[in-house]
Amino acid sequence: MNAEIQTRTEKDLLGLREVPNQFYFGIQTLRAIENFNLSSNKINQYPNLIKSLAMVKHACAEANHTLGKLSDLKFNAIKYSCDQLIQGFYHEQFPIDLIQGGAGTSTNMNANEVIANIALEHLGHKKGEYNFLHPNNDVNMSQSTNDVYPTAIRLGLLFSLDDLNTPFENLIASLRRKGDEFAHILKMGRTQLQDAVPMTLGQEFNAFASTLEKDLIKIREIAPQTLNYMNLGGTAIGTGINTEQKYTQLAIDALATISQKDIKSAPDLIEATSDMGDFVLLSGLLKRTATKLSKIANDLRLLSSGPRTGINEINLEPRQPGSSIMPGKVNPVIPEAMNLVCFQIIANDLAVTLSAEAGQLQLNAMEPLIAFKLFESIELLGNALVMFQTKCIDTVTANEQHCKALVDNSIGIVTALNPYLGYETTTRIAKTANESGLSVLSLIKSENLLSDDQLSEILAVDNMVQPKAEMV
């Protein structure tokens, strides 16, 4: 250590270390910083995780205080520290990489040390004077990393999913507005990149909204059913060693009150300590949403392709010049960025799956990666939803006349004539149109197969984009 830096001496299992006095974390956090310099993703980048750790520590302290195991003085000091973290203070004191060995022990000890040192200063003592209030004996009383860490992860994910609601809802609403705005615009639907049958551009955008609504509903249903069940009180492996019988329910009740979440104790604490199935389910739902969003982004890129030689049914607002060599080129950068985010979320799901599978016996040591990837996926998804809505969907416009011209010149409208002319006749008309370059309508009229009034009725927008009340 630099001689000019004021330090304090702390001790752990491996020996003595000098810890700079400016830090509220202690020796075990210092070792973790040195050991896990793996990525740029630190605990302090995920405030919901830190707040949740503080809520768990507060709840455990309250349970121990109720049971007479923690004095009024120590409980109030720990509560003060936790409140500070919940309010967003001292988060910079959580500098450990989210990717860490030890099944989250470093994260738990980081919280214990920071809470202890904030409390010590609040009580008028110096950082590191643990004889007055100890990170393990007091802050971590009746706890293990193996119940604190997963409980904090679950709670933090619930808060993060809450943050996802507004951007999700706003994107769906934006798509619905475009569905209404484009409701009168007839266009060709396509299957396998080939002309199919007519639809409206509004129907296309409403379908985008509907598929995302299903995912939002599913996430809102599944998340509380899985994440609300905590293994707090299970301590090391779920047996509850070093706790009293009333402790678990007291801690769970306190956590429910502090977090304002419907927190419950898992029915089997041993199972809940070792099994990561709930996280796999949540990750799968996020992957499902990402898959849908990527498909929507792909569709928008296709529909806006051109502008002269592509489909060009819609216009995406130009966001930036698209080429260093091709003047005038503008790329669909927002849908492309959405694709990239979705690919990362899909990749994160694989990391979660492999980590969950790698658990052994009574614990899953890979849980830090599960936490990292789930928090990252939710954050990426939330940011991407805002970007997609405000920089793409809100400002998309339609090329109405071009959509109509494509329909009028398409062979696909022959399908609407099939009930009136029969499959063989319409097939012949379609083939002739394709080979000659003539329109279906001109061929129908030249052969006097249907009158103008009949064609107008059959090819009316409402009759082509929804079932008829009755076929005449």
C-alpha positions in Angstrom: 0.0 0.0 0.0 1.1 3.6 -0.6 2.5 5.0 2.6 0.5 8.2 2.2 -2.8 6.3 2.2 -4.3 5.9 5.7 -5.0 2.2 6.3 -6.5 -0.1 8.9 -5.4 -3.7 9.6 -8.0 -6.4 9.2 -7.8 -10.1 9.7 -9.4 -13.1 8.1 -8.8 -16.8 7.7 -5.8 -16.2 5.5 -4.1 -13.6 7.6 -3.7 -9.8 7.9 -4.2 -7.1 5.2 -4.1 -3.3 5.2 -7.4 -1.9 4.0 -7.5 1.8 3.0 -9.6 3.7 5.5 -11.6 5.4 2.7 -13.3 2.1 2.0 -16.3 0.8 3.9 -15.7 -2.7 2.6 -13.1 -4.8 4.4 -10.5 -7.5 3.9 -12.7 -10.2 2.3 -14.0 -7.7 -0.3 -10.4 -6.6 -1.0 -9.4 -10.2 -1.7 -12.4 -10.6 -4.0 -11.5 -7.5 -6.0 -8.0 -8.9 -6.5 -9.1 -12.4 -7.4 -12.0 -11.6 -9.8 -10.8 -9.0 -12.2 -12.8 -10.6 -15.0 -15.2 -8.1 -16.5 -16.4 -4.6 -16.3 -19.7 -5.7 -14.7 -19.6 -4.9 -11.0 -22.2 -5.3 -8.3 -22.5 -1.5 -8.0 -23.9 -1.3 -11.6 -27.0 -3.2 -10.4 -28.7 -1.1 -7.6 -31.6 -3.4 -7.3 -29.3 -6.2 -6.2 -27.6 -4.0 -3.6 -31.0 -2.7 -2.3 -32.2 -6.3 -2.0 -29.2 -7.4 -0.1 -29.8 -4.5 2.3 -33.4 -5.5 2.7 -32.5 -9.1 3.4 -29.9 -8.0 6.0 -32.4 -5.7 7.6 -35.0 -8.5 7.8 -32.6 -10.9 9.3 -31.5 -8.4 11.9 -35.1 -7.7 12.8 -35.8 -11.4 13.3 -32.7 -11.8 15.5 -33.7 -8.7 17.5 -37.2 -10.0 18.0 -35.7 -13.3 19.3 -33.4 -11.4 21.7 -30.2 -12.4 19.9 -29.3 -8.8 18.8 -29.3 -5.8 21.1 -31.3 -2.7 20.5 -28.1 -0.8 19.9 -26.7 -3.2 17.3 -30.1 -3.7 15.6 -30.8 0.0 15.2 -27.2 0.5 13.8 -27.6 -2.3 11.3 -31.1 -1.0 10.3 -29.6 2.5 9.8 -26.9 1.1 7.5 -29.4 -1.0 5.5 -31.7 2.1 5.1 -28.7 4.0 3.7 -28.1 1.4 1.1 -31.8 1.1 0.2 -31.9 4.9 -0.3 -29.0 4.5 -2.8 -26.1 5.7 -0.7 -22.7 3.9 -0.5 -23.3 1.8 -3.7 -19.8 2.6 -4.9 -18.6 0.4 -2.0 -19.7 -2.7 -4.0 -16.9 -3.0 -6.6 -16.7 -6.8 -6.9 -17.1 -8.4 -10.3 -20.5 -10.1 -10.7 -18.6 -13.1 -12.1 -17.0 -14.6 -9.0 -16.2 -18.0 -7.6 -17.5 -19.0 -4.2 -21.2 -19.2 -4.9 -21.7 -15.5 -4.0 -19.8 -15.5 -0.7 -17.8 -12.4 -1.8 -21.0 -10.5 -2.5 -22.5 -11.5 0.9 -19.3 -10.5 2.7 -19.1 -7.2 0.8 -22.6 -6.4 2.1 -21.7 -7.6 5.6 -18.5 -5.4 5.8 -20.1 -2.3 4.3 -23.1 -2.5 6.6 -20.9 -3.1 9.6 -18.6 -0.2 8.9 -21.5 2.2 8.1 -23.0 1.1 11.4 -19.8 1.5 13.3 -19.3 5.1 12.2 -23.0 5.8 13.0 -22.3 4.5 16.5 -19.2 6.8 16.8 -16.6 4.1 16.2 -13.9 3.8 13.5 -14.2 1.5 10.5 -12.8 -1.9 11.3 -13.5 -1.8 15.0 -15.4 -5.0 14.7 -15.3 -5.7 18.5 -18.2 -3.3 18.7 -20.2 -4.7 15.8 -19.0 -7.6 13.7 -19.7 -8.3 10.0 -20.1 -12.1 10.6 -21.2 -12.4 14.2 -23.8 -9.5 14.0 -24.7 -8.5 10.4 -24.6 -12.1 9.2 -26.2 -13.7 12.3 -28.4 -16.7 11.6 -27.4 -16.5 7.9 -25.3 -18.1 5.2 -24.4 -16.8 1.8 -26.4 -19.8 0.5 -29.7 -18.4 1.7 -29.0 -14.6 1.7 -27.5 -14.5 -1.8 -30.3 -16.3 -3.7 -33.0 -14.5 -1.7 -31.4 -11.1 -2.6 -31.2 -12.2 -6.3 -34.9 -13.2 -6.4 -35.9 -10.0 -4.7 -33.7 -7.9 -7.0 -35.1 -9.6 -10.1 -38.6 -8.8 -8.9 -37.7 -5.1 -8.7 -36.0 -5.2 -12.0 -39.0 -6.8 -13.7 -41.1 -4.0 -12.2 -38.9 -1.5 -13.9 -39.6 -3.4 -17.2 -43.3 -2.8 -17.0 -43.5 0.8 -18.3 -41.2 0.4 -21.3 -43.0 -2.8 -22.2 -46.4 -1.2 -22.0 -45.3 1.9 -23.9 -44.0 -0.2 -26.8 -47.2 -2.2 -27.0 -49.2 1.1 -26.9 -47.1 2.6 -29.7 -47.7 -0.5 -31.9 -51.4 -0.2 -31.2 -51.4 3.4 -32.3 -49.7 2.5 -35.5 -52.3 -0.3 -35.9 -55.1 2.3 -35.8 -53.2 4.8 -38.0 -52.6 2.1 -40.7 -55.9 0.3 -40.4 -57.1 1.5 -43.8 -54.0 0.7 -45.8 -54.3 -2.4 -47.9 -51.1 -4.3 -48.6 -49.9 -7.8 -49.5 -49.3 -10.3 -46.9 -46.4 -12.6 -47.5 -45.5 -16.2 -46.6 -42.1 -17.7 -47.2 -41.1 -14.3 -48.7 -43.7 -14.8 -51.5 -46.9 -12.9 -52.2 -49.7 -14.4 -50.2 -53.1 -12.6 -49.7 -54.0 -9.0 -48.9 -54.1 -7.7 -45.4 -53.9 -4.2 -43.9 -50.8 -2.6 -42.5 -52.7 -2.0 -39.4 -53.3 -5.7 -38.9 -49.6 -6.3 -39.2 -48.7 -3.8 -36.5 -51.6 -5.0 -34.3 -50.2 -8.5 -34.5 -46.8 -7.2 -33.3 -48.6 -5.6 -30.3 -50.6 -8.8 -29.6 -47.6 -11.1 -29.5 -45.7 -8.8 -27.1 -48.8 -8.4 -24.9 -48.9 -12.2 -24.4 -45.3 -12.1 -23.2 -45.9 -9.3 -20.8 -48.9 -11.1 -19.3 -46.9 -14.3 -19.0 -43.9 -12.6 -17.3 -46.3 -10.9 -14.8 -47.9 -14.3 -14.1 -44.9 -16.4 -13.8 -42.4 -14.1 -12.0 -44.4 -13.9 -8.7 -45.3 -17.6 -8.8 -41.6 -18.5 -8.8 -39.4 -15.7 -7.5 -41.6 -14.9 -4.5 -40.6 -18.1 -2.8 -37.4 -17.6 -0.8 -35.0 -20.0 0.9 -34.1 -17.5 3.6 -33.6 -19.3 6.9 -32.2 -22.4 5.2 -28.7 -21.2 5.9 -25.9 -23.5 4.6 -27.9 -26.2 2.7 -31.5 -25.6 3.7 -31.6 -27.4 7.1 -31.6 -24.1 9.0 -28.5 -24.9 11.1 -27.6 -22.1 13.5 -31.2 -20.7 13.6 -34.1 -20.9 16.0 -37.4 -22.5 14.9 -39.2 -19.1 14.8 -36.5 -17.3 12.9 -37.4 -18.2 9.3 -40.9 -17.0 9.5 -39.9 -13.9 11.4 -37.3 -13.1 8.7 -39.7 -13.8 5.8 -42.4 -11.6 7.3 -40.0 -8.8 8.0 -38.7 -9.0 4.4 -42.2 -8.9 3.0 -42.9 -5.8 5.0 -39.6 -4.1 4.1 -39.8 -4.9 0.4 -43.6 -4.5 0.0 -43.5 -7.8 -1.9 -45.6 -10.9 -1.3 -42.6 -12.9 0.0 -43.1 -16.5 1.1 -40.9 -19.2 2.5 -40.2 -22.0 0.0 -41.9 -25.2 1.0 -38.7 -27.2 0.8 -35.6 -25.1 1.8 -33.2 -27.8 0.8 -34.7 -28.0 -2.7 -34.9 -24.2 -2.9 -31.2 -23.8 -2.0 -29.9 -26.2 -4.7 -32.4 -25.9 -7.5 -32.1 -23.1 -10.1 -35.2 -24.1 -12.1 -37.1 -20.9 -11.4 -34.2 -18.9 -12.9 -34.2 -21.1 -16.0 -37.9 -20.5 -16.4 -37.5 -16.7 -16.1 -34.6 -16.7 -18.5 -36.6 -18.8 -20.9 -39.4 -16.2 -20.9 -36.9 -13.4 -21.5 -35.5 -15.4 -24.4 -39.0 -15.9 -25.8 -39.6 -12.2 -25.7 -36.2 -11.5 -27.3 -37.0 -14.0 -30.1 -40.3 -12.2 -30.9 -38.7 -8.8 -30.8 -35.9 -9.9 -33.1 -38.5 -11.2 -35.5 -40.4 -7.9 -35.4 -37.2 -6.0 -36.0 -36.4 -8.3 -39.0 -39.9 -7.6 -40.4 -39.5 -3.9 -40.2 -36.1 -4.1 -41.9 -37.7 -6.1 -44.8 -40.8 -3.8 -45.0 -38.6 -0.7 -45.1 -36.1 -2.2 -47.5 -35.1 -0.2 -50.6 -36.1 2.6 -50.9 -36.1 2.0 -54.7 -35.4 -1.7 -55.1 -36.9 -3.2 -52.0 -40.4 -3.7 -50.5 -40.5 -0.1 -49.2 -44.0 -0.3 -47.7 -42.9 1.7 -44.7 -40.4 4.3 -43.8 -38.2 4.2 -40.8 -37.1 7.6 -39.5 -33.5 8.3 -40.6 -31.3 8.1 -37.5 -27.8 8.6 -39.0 -25.9 8.4 -42.3 -25.5 4.8 -43.3 -22.2 4.6 -45.2 -18.8 6.1 -45.4 -18.6 5.4 -49.2 -22.3 5.4 -50.5 -23.8 8.9 -50.5 -27.4 9.1 -49.4 -27.6 5.6 -47.9 -29.5 5.3 -44.6 -29.5 2.0 -42.7 -32.2 0.6 -40.3 -29.9 1.0 -37.3 -32.6 0.8 -34.6 -34.0 -2.5 -35.7 -30.5 -3.8 -36.2 -29.6 -2.7 -32.6 -32.7 -4.5 -31.4 -31.5 -7.7 -33.1 -28.2 -7.4 -31.4 -29.7 -7.0 -28.0 -32.0 -10.0 -28.6 -29.1 -12.2 -29.7 -27.3 -11.3 -26.4 -30.4 -12.2 -24.3 -30.7 -15.5 -26.2 -27.1 -16.2 -25.5 -27.5 -15.2 -21.8 -30.3 -17.9 -21.6 -27.8 -20.5 -22.6 -25.4 -19.3 -19.9 -28.2 -19.5 -17.3 -29.1 -23.0 -18.5 -25.6 -24.3 -18.4 -25.0 -22.8 -15.0 -28.2 -24.3 -13.6 -27.3 -27.7 -14.9 -23.8 -27.5 -13.3 -25.2 -27.4 -9.8 -23.9 -30.2 -7.6 -25.5 -31.8 -4.6 -26.8 -29.3 -2.1 -25.6 -26.0 -3.8 -25.1 -24.4 -7.2 -21.7 -22.6 -7.2 -22.5 -21.1 -10.6 -25.3 -18.9 -9.2 -23.3 -15.7 -9.6 -23.3 -16.1 -13.4 -27.1 -16.8 -13.3 -27.6 -13.6 -11.4 -25.4 -11.6 -13.7 -27.0 -12.8 -16.9 -30.6 -12.4 -15.7 -30.0 -8.8 -14.4 -28.1 -8.0 -17.7 -30.9 -9.5 -19.8 -33.6 -7.5 -18.0 -31.6 -4.3 -18.2 -30.8 -4.8 -21.9 -34.4 -5.6 -22.7 -35.7 -2.5 -20.9 -33.2 -0.2 -22.6 -34.0 -1.7 -26.0 -37.7 -1.5 -25.5 -37.4 2.3 -24.9 -35.1 2.7 -27.9 -37.3 0.7 -30.2 -40.5 2.6 -29.2 -39.1 6.1 -29.2 -36.6 5.9 -32.1 -38.5 3.6 -34.4 -42.1 2.6 -33.9 -43.4 6.1 -32.8 -42.1 7.6 -36.0 -42.7 4.9 -38.6 -44.7 6.0 -41.6 -46.5 4.2 -44.5 -46.1 4.5 -48.2 -49.8 4.0 -48.8 -49.9 4.4 -52.6 -47.0 2.0 -53.0 -48.8 -0.6 -50.8 -51.9 -0.2 -53.0 -49.9 -0.5 -56.3 -48.3 -3.7 -55.0 -51.7 -5.2 -54.2 -53.2 -4.2 -57.6 -50.2 -5.7 -59.4 -50.0 -8.8 -57.4 -50.9 -12.3 -58.3 -51.9 -13.0 -54.7 -55.3 -11.4 -55.0 -56.3 -14.3 -57.2 -56.9 -16.3 -54.0 -59.9 -14.0 -53.2 -61.4 -15.0 -56.5 -61.0 -18.7 -55.9 -64.5 -19.3 -54.4 -66.1 -17.6 -57.4 -64.0 -19.0 -60.3 -62.7 -22.3 -58.9 -59.2 -23.5 -58.3 -58.3 -24.5 -61.8 -59.4 -21.3 -63.4 -57.7 -19.1 -60.8 -54.5 -21.2 -61.2 -54.6 -20.7 -64.9 -55.1 -16.9 -64.5 -52.2 -16.8 -61.9 -49.9 -18.7 -64.2 -50.8 -16.5 -67.2 -50.3 -13.3 -65.2 -46.9 -14.5 -64.0 -45.7 -15.4 -67.4 -47.1 -12.4 -69.3 -46.6 -9.7 -66.8 -50.3 -8.7 -67.1 -52.3 -8.1 -64.0 -54.8 -10.6 -62.7 -57.6 -8.0 -63.0 -56.9 -7.3 -66.6 -57.0 -11.0 -67.5 -60.3 -11.5 -65.6 -61.8 -8.5 -67.4 -60.5 -9.6 -70.8 -62.1 -13.0 -70.5 -65.3 -11.5 -69.0 -65.1 -13.9 -66.1 -66.6 -11.4 -63.6 -68.2 -8.0 -63.9 -66.7 -4.8 -62.6 -69.4 -4.7 -59.9 -68.6 -8.3 -58.8 -64.8 -7.5 -58.8 -65.4 -4.3 -56.7 -67.4 -6.3 -54.2 -65.0 -9.3 -54.0 -61.9 -7.1 -53.8 -63.3 -4.6 -51.3 -60.8 -4.1 -48.4 -63.2 -5.4 -45.8 -63.9 -8.5 -47.8 -60.3 -9.4 -48.3 -58.9 -8.9 -44.8 -61.5 -10.7 -42.7 -64.1 -13.5 -43.0 -67.3 -12.6 -44.7 -70.6 -12.8 -42.9 -71.6 -15.2 -45.6 -70.3 -16.4 -48.9 -72.7 -15.9 -51.8 
